[in-house]
Amino acid sequence: TVTRSANGAEILTWADWKSRWSEIVYQGGSEAQQAGKETASSTVTFKVRYIMDGLTEKDRISFRSQIYDITNIAQDQDGRNHYQLISTTVHR
């Protein structure tokens, strides 16, 4: 969502879109040095039923005060409209 500051400059912000129940599966993580600071990233899969129209890898998930970037959207092999939203987050 694009908003404007007091002086009229455009500011890109995120807005809530939908809320869904999901099963959360923690896949693991890694640590690295980046710009002299240690960072850790984790991969998490959110399993949802019935994908929301318009959801893409450009969207993000907010869960327990943490933001997750969606890296892949895949349909489960069960054939019952279940989807896996594979995502990553970076902890600094």
N, C-alpha and C positions, 0 to 999 in steps of 0.2 A: 504494500500500500504506500502511496506517495502522499506525504503531508507537507505542510509549509511551516517554516520557522517564523518567528516574529518579524524578521527582516525580509521574508518572502522567498528564502532559499528552499529548494526541494530537499526533503529528508525522506529516505527510504526506511519504512518501518514494517514490522510484521503484524498481522492482525489474526485473531482467532477465526477459524473457518468452521470446523466441525469437531465434535467430540465423539469418540468411539471407545467401546470396550475392546481390549485386546489382551492376548496372552503374550507375555514378554519372555524372550529367550536370550540370555546373555551368551554371546559367542566367544568372548575373550578380548584381549587388548594387547597393546604394545606401548613401549616407552621410547622416547627419542630426545635428543638435544636439538633445540631449535632456537637460533639467535641467542645462544648462551644460556638458555633456560630449559629445564627439563619439562617435557610435555608427555602426557599419556593419552592414548586414544582407545576407545572401546567400540566394539561392533555389537549391535543389539538388533534382534529381529522382533518386530511387532507383528503378531499374527492376528488378522482381523477378518471378520465375516462381511462380505459385500463391500467391495471397493467403492469409494465415493467418486462420482463423476467429476472429472477435472483434476484429480490428484495426480501429480507427476513427481519426478525426481527433483524438480525445482522447489518443492515444498519442504517443510520441516515439521518435526514432531516435538511437542513440548510435553515432558513427562517428569514429574517430581522435581521441578525447578531446573531441569537440564534440557538443553536443546540438542536434537538429533537431526543430522542431515540425511535425507532419504537418498540412498545410493542405488537401490534397485527395487522394483515392484514385481513380484512373481506370484502366479497363481499356484496354490497347493495342488499336488497331484491327486487329491481326494475327489476332485470333480464336483465339489459342493460349494462353489463360490467363496472359498476361503483364500486369503491372500497373505503373502509375507512381505512386509515393508522392511527391507534390510537397510540399516542406518548406522552411522558412525557419529561419535562425538569426540571432542578434544577437551581434555582437562588440563588446565594450566596451573 
